[in-house]
């Protein structure tokens, strides 16, 4: 990672005796798009305003390549740091072009009008964000989403090394939200340092290279999206129950909230999977409020990665490692504590036959039956075939919908 261009240490800000930002260390480097996330009132906007020099810190300092940002004069600071606010109140009927030209003020000589080059730069930025045809419209006559795009163009017109965006897509539809964050990502790739406060966690996961999660003015967690967007972290910070899973379309993480009526009802389900065979059941049973455990899984398997992202208790071995009798013994407590154990459909050979031995220890075992359009279960060794047949002789072998119905029956009493 490049060295930080903008950095804060021990940053605090309070008003009326209330601390809004509390001893925060924060940085952004060239080439980074950093997402600042957290619940309402966590201090996201205040942190960005402090980083931009708009607010003076109560404690700590912000440095721009070694220079104290609060001590810089406003014009010099505005040549290096652009701040996009959520909205600006307008008393006078400024046009869209006049609003964007305000972003050129640090580069315009005092008491001099904007040059043709300033107008050309502003027009270029309006075209970049897709608002070129509206340059003569009054800003107050625009929709909320159109205003956001104009304010984004205004920030870009400053031509700064650092770009701080306060909820840049708060009024945008999904198409324009994608456009704004794609452009922010492009600017970071071109060598700018970009930080944005983001409410949509899926957007933050998809576009941001690093996330900073704020909780009551403090940093609760920071790092790559996969280390920050974890249910065990988000549930505590946001005060709700979440499901974090990779999107099938993009591969980036998505975050869903489990409705209050689907909180865990005491039904414990252990999933024995492999090769991604437990992914769909994991997601559905989590939505239904079951308390899950998983394994024995191989590290980097799709099931293992999903279980870890959800904070599901599990037992895992190294990728391609053989599941030993000792591992089966160690995992047996998860099976024995479960109300139901579900054996998913995955190939069984020498390396993972231990999972069949684990299934045999279940108090109540359900065996998932492949659907009519799915590949049949593959048992690669005589031992695997013998163990599987023995298990099925005393287990319920059910299709996917039958498994869900059995889980529902167990939850009902």
GILIN-V614583 format. One record per residue. N is the residue number from 1. PSI is psi in whole degrees, -180 to 180 (none if undefined). D_LAST is the distance of its C-alpha to the last C-alpha in Angstrom with 2 decimals. Layout:
n;psi;d_last
N;PSI;D_LAST
N;PSI;D_LAST
This chain:
n;psi;d_last
1;142;53.95
2;158;57.04
3;149;58.07
4;136;56.79
5;-32;59.17
6;126;57.46
7;139;55.95
8;144;54.80
9;129;54.46
10;36;53.03
11;127;52.93
12;151;52.07
13;133;52.57
14;156;52.05
15;136;52.96
16;31;53.08
17;3;51.93
18;127;48.70
19;120;48.34
20;-41;47.16
21;129;47.92
22;98;47.78
23;54;49.70
24;133;48.70
25;130;50.24
26;143;50.31
27;158;52.40
28;136;52.95
29;162;55.26
30;138;57.16
31;-3;55.06
32;143;51.78
33;104;49.47
34;128;47.42
35;128;44.43
36;115;43.80
37;167;40.20
38;164;38.11
39;169;36.60
40;137;38.89
41;6;41.26
42;-17;41.00
43;15;44.77
44;-53;45.11
45;-43;47.95
46;-42;49.74
47;-46;49.67
48;-37;51.26
49;-37;53.85
50;-42;54.76
51;-31;55.11
52;-10;57.35
53;8;59.56
54;-36;58.83
55;144;57.50
56;129;59.21
57;148;56.93
58;-29;56.74
59;159;56.65
60;-176;56.84
61;159;58.64
62;131;58.27
63;137;60.68
64;102;61.79
65;48;63.40
66;-13;64.60
67;137;65.71
68;118;64.07
69;-45;62.58
70;-25;62.98
71;-8;66.68
72;146;67.39
73;151;69.18
74;-40;67.05
75;-43;69.10
76;-41;68.96
77;-40;65.24
78;-17;64.65
79;-17;66.53
80;-31;63.94
81;125;60.62
82;137;59.28
83;122;56.50
84;114;54.70
85;168;53.35
86;-34;50.62
87;163;53.26
88;137;56.65
89;135;57.98
90;118;61.14
91;-40;63.77
92;149;66.40
93;67;65.97
94;147;66.04
95;167;65.76
96;-44;63.30
97;-40;66.20
98;-37;67.26
99;-46;63.78
100;-36;63.70
101;-23;67.27
102;-26;66.13
103;-14;64.52
104;-2;68.03
105;-34;69.44
106;-19;69.42
107;-5;71.63
108;134;74.03
109;147;77.21
110;139;77.52
111;22;79.13
112;146;79.15
113;165;77.40
114;147;74.94
115;167;76.69
116;-32;76.30
117;-37;74.33
118;-44;71.86
119;-41;71.46
120;-39;71.01
121;-44;68.34
122;-42;66.44
123;-37;66.74
124;-42;65.50
125;-39;62.35
126;-42;61.67
127;-39;62.01
128;-39;59.70
129;3;56.84
130;20;57.61
131;13;59.22
132;-45;62.87
133;-13;63.52
134;17;62.56
135;-23;65.01
136;-5;67.05
137;153;64.14
138;141;63.59
139;-40;60.69
140;-19;59.49
141;3;59.28
142;160;56.71
143;167;52.97
144;-42;50.73
145;-40;50.11
146;-39;53.84
147;-43;54.67
148;-43;52.38
149;-37;54.22
150;-42;57.60
151;-33;56.69
152;-45;55.60
153;-39;59.01
154;-45;60.71
155;-41;59.10
156;-32;60.10
157;-16;63.64
158;-19;64.13
159;58;64.34
160;163;62.74
161;-30;61.48
162;134;58.33
163;118;56.07
164;121;53.45
165;121;51.17
166;103;49.13
167;63;46.23
168;-15;48.55
169;21;46.10
170;-28;44.59
171;13;46.06
172;149;46.19
173;173;44.44
174;-31;42.87
175;-49;46.16
176;-28;48.28
177;-46;45.73
178;-40;46.01
179;-46;49.78
180;-46;50.12
181;-29;48.03
182;-41;49.73
183;-41;53.06
184;-39;51.99
185;-40;51.02
186;-44;54.43
187;-39;56.25
188;-43;54.57
189;-28;55.54
190;-2;59.09
191;5;59.27
192;162;58.17
193;120;55.72
194;133;52.96
195;140;50.18
196;138;47.87
197;135;45.18
198;130;42.26
199;-38;39.18
200;107;37.75
201;-31;36.26
202;-39;36.25
203;-43;39.97
204;-42;40.60
205;-37;39.02
206;-38;40.99
207;-27;44.41
208;139;44.73
209;-24;45.92
210;146;44.70
211;145;42.35
212;114;42.71
213;120;39.62
214;143;40.64
215;112;38.66
216;44;40.50
217;-3;43.83
218;159;43.23
219;115;42.51
220;-34;38.91
221;144;39.24
222;155;41.86
223;-167;42.53
224;155;41.82
225;-38;38.93
226;-20;36.68
227;-22;37.08
228;-43;36.59
229;79;33.86
230;140;30.96
231;-38;27.58
232;-26;27.86
233;-50;31.20
234;-38;30.58
235;-41;27.36
236;-46;29.39
237;-42;32.55
238;-11;31.18
239;34;28.40
240;173;25.76
241;128;23.40
242;161;25.23
243;122;25.13
244;124;28.49
245;151;29.36
246;141;32.67
247;135;33.79
248;-28;34.30
249;-42;37.51
250;-21;39.19
251;-15;37.52
252;166;37.53
253;145;34.44
254;151;32.44
255;124;30.29
256;151;27.46
257;131;25.52
258;122;21.74
259;151;21.23
260;-38;19.98
261;-7;16.98
262;28;15.79
263;157;15.99
264;134;13.76
265;14;10.28
266;-9;10.17
267;119;9.37
268;127;12.59
269;128;14.42
270;130;17.88
271;128;20.35
272;112;23.41
273;-158;25.98
274;149;29.67
275;31;32.28
276;10;30.02
277;-17;27.54
278;3;24.50
279;-52;25.86
280;-43;24.22
281;-39;20.73
282;-47;21.28
283;-45;22.30
284;-43;19.61
285;-31;16.68
286;-44;18.55
287;-32;18.90
288;0;15.17
289;18;14.82
290;150;13.61
291;112;15.38
292;154;17.69
293;164;20.22
294;161;22.88
295;171;25.72
296;127;27.98
297;156;29.84
298;135;33.54
299;141;35.03
300;-2;36.04
301;151;33.67
302;-40;32.01
303;-46;28.51
304;-42;29.82
305;-39;31.57
306;-45;28.60
307;-41;26.31
308;-40;29.11
309;-29;29.67
310;-5;26.05
311;25;26.13
312;129;23.49
313;135;23.92
314;166;25.61
315;132;28.10
316;154;31.23
317;170;34.59
318;156;37.82
319;130;38.49
320;5;39.47
321;152;38.97
322;135;37.89
323;113;34.50
324;168;35.61
325;-32;33.98
326;-39;34.12
327;-40;32.07
328;-44;29.45
329;-42;29.34
330;-32;29.14
331;-11;26.21
332;-28;24.25
333;-34;22.63
334;-41;20.87
335;-43;19.44
336;-28;18.61
337;-13;16.69
338;145;14.57
339;-36;11.10
340;143;12.83
341;134;16.58
342;123;18.33
343;112;21.97
344;178;23.87
345;109;27.18
346;155;30.17
347;138;33.43
348;123;33.39
349;-157;36.67
350;-41;38.26
351;-32;37.28
352;17;33.51
353;-19;32.77
354;-26;31.28
355;-29;28.15
356;-37;27.66
357;-36;28.12
358;-42;25.49
359;-34;23.00
360;-17;23.81
361;-3;22.42
362;144;18.84
363;-41;16.09
364;116;14.47
365;134;16.94
366;131;17.13
367;121;20.76
368;129;21.81
369;131;24.38
370;143;27.36
371;168;27.89
372;-26;31.00
373;6;33.04
374;157;32.02
375;143;33.93
376;160;32.70
377;137;31.38
378;122;34.45
379;111;34.74
380;-11;38.11
381;156;38.74
382;-38;38.59
383;-41;36.35
384;-42;33.83
385;-42;33.90
386;-45;33.51
387;-42;30.58
388;-44;28.80
389;-40;29.36
390;-42;28.10
391;-45;24.86
392;-24;24.31
393;-19;24.94
394;19;21.66
395;165;19.51
396;119;18.08
397;114;20.84
398;150;19.76
399;175;21.57
400;-50;20.65
401;-34;18.85
402;-36;16.95
403;-46;15.86
404;-37;14.64
405;-38;12.74
406;-37;11.06
407;-40;10.23
408;-41;8.90
409;-42;6.65
410;-38;5.48
411;-27;5.49
412;-7;3.74
413;none;0.00
